[in-house]
Every structure is written in structure tokens, then in C-alpha cells.
Amino acid sequence: MVNKMKTVRKIELGFYLMVLNLWSFTLVAQDEDPGFPAEDPGTPAAPIDNWLMPMFVVGVVLVYYIYRRQSTVTP
């Protein structure tokens, strides 16, 4: 009985994820609002571009640290 309930939950979760995914694609596919002007191609890059690589390195170091800490706690 327990295995059947887990299977039903997995199928239900998969169905909800599929519906949400298909629904979000239709929202993204809408036309742009013609009231807004198009971006100027000469616009400078956003300031966040300067922080992409440092944040990537910090993320990799953090993942390594958490993984090492977890592997030493549980043998």
C-alpha cells in the first residue's frame, strides 16, 4: 500500500510539473508590448557583469566546503 501511494504521489508531482512548465511557456511566448521602446544597442553592460566570475568562484568554493563538511559528519 505504501509503495502505491508513493507512486501516485510521484505521478501527481510529475503531472503538476508538466502543467506548470507548459503554462509558463505560453506566458513567455507572448508578444512584446509595443508601447515600450526597444533597447539601444549602444547601452553599456549591466554592473552585475563584473561580479559573475567572482560569484561563480565563491559558489564553487562554498559547494566544496559544504560537501567536505557533510562527508566528515556522516561516514
Order of alpha helices (4+ residues) and beta strands (2+ residues): alpha-alpha
